[in-house]
Amino acid sequence: MKTFEMQDRSGNKNPIRYINAIDGGIQMYGNATGELVAWAKTSEMIVYALRTKGIANEVKGGSSMDFASENGFETNDAAIKLWNEAIDMYDKEVNAVGLNK
């Protein structure tokens, strides 16, 4: 079962600024409108994408995050729980090494 796919393989930073729930995972978009950066199904893989590409000062979510059960998640709040778990992990990692976002 696939749990991660990086679409932006440029090696450059491309801060995540927008997210959607799809196929039981989180799609993450970068700087340009509609620019798909990565898709992840686990909090660890979301953290990997954030570590690799960065995160914008503000991340917005599509309505699919509120209707996650229609997008492969068990419940409507499961996508936001997954995202929040990943953000908590990422924040702990960043604070542990003293990096700025």
C-alpha positions in Angstrom: 0.0 0.0 0.0 1.4 3.4 -1.0 1.8 5.9 1.8 3.8 8.7 0.2 4.5 10.3 -3.2 6.7 13.3 -3.8 5.6 15.1 -7.0 8.1 18.0 -6.7 11.5 16.3 -7.1 13.4 19.5 -8.0 15.4 19.5 -4.7 14.4 23.1 -4.1 12.3 24.5 -1.2 8.7 24.8 -2.1 6.8 25.7 1.1 3.6 23.9 1.7 0.8 26.5 1.7 -2.4 24.5 1.0 -3.7 21.1 1.8 -6.5 18.8 0.7 -7.8 15.4 1.9 -7.8 12.7 -0.9 -7.5 9.0 -1.1 -7.0 8.7 2.7 -4.0 11.0 2.7 -3.1 14.7 2.6 -2.2 16.4 -0.7 0.2 19.3 -0.1 0.5 22.2 -2.5 3.4 24.7 -2.9 3.8 28.3 -4.0 2.0 28.3 -7.3 -1.8 27.7 -7.3 -2.5 24.1 -8.0 1.2 23.1 -7.7 1.1 19.7 -6.1 4.2 19.0 -4.0 3.5 15.8 -2.2 0.8 13.3 -1.0 1.2 11.5 2.3 -0.9 9.0 4.3 1.1 9.0 7.5 2.2 11.8 9.9 5.8 10.7 9.5 5.6 11.2 5.7 3.9 14.5 6.1 6.8 15.6 8.4 9.2 14.4 5.7 7.5 16.6 3.1 7.5 19.6 5.5 11.2 19.0 6.3 12.2 18.6 2.7 10.1 21.4 1.1 9.3 23.8 4.0 6.0 25.2 5.3 4.5 28.6 4.6 3.6 31.0 7.5 0.0 30.2 6.9 -1.4 26.9 5.5 -5.0 26.8 4.3 -7.1 23.7 3.8 -9.7 22.8 1.3 -13.2 21.8 2.2 -12.2 18.2 1.6 -10.4 18.4 5.0 -13.9 18.9 6.6 -15.5 16.1 4.6 -12.6 13.6 4.9 -14.9 10.6 5.1 -15.8 11.3 1.5 -12.1 11.3 0.6 -10.9 8.0 2.0 -10.8 8.7 5.7 -12.7 6.8 8.3 -14.3 10.0 9.8 -14.7 13.6 8.8 -12.2 14.8 11.4 -9.6 12.2 10.6 -7.7 14.3 8.0 -7.3 17.3 10.3 -6.2 15.0 13.1 -3.6 13.5 10.8 -2.4 17.0 9.8 -2.3 18.3 13.4 -0.4 15.2 14.5 2.2 15.8 11.8 2.4 19.5 12.7 3.0 18.7 16.3 5.8 16.3 15.3 7.3 18.8 13.0 7.2 21.6 15.6 9.0 19.3 18.1 11.6 18.5 15.6 12.2 22.1 14.6 12.3 23.3 18.2 14.6 20.4 19.2 17.3 21.6 16.8 16.6 25.3 17.1 15.6 25.9 13.5 13.2 28.6 12.3 10.4 27.6 10.1 
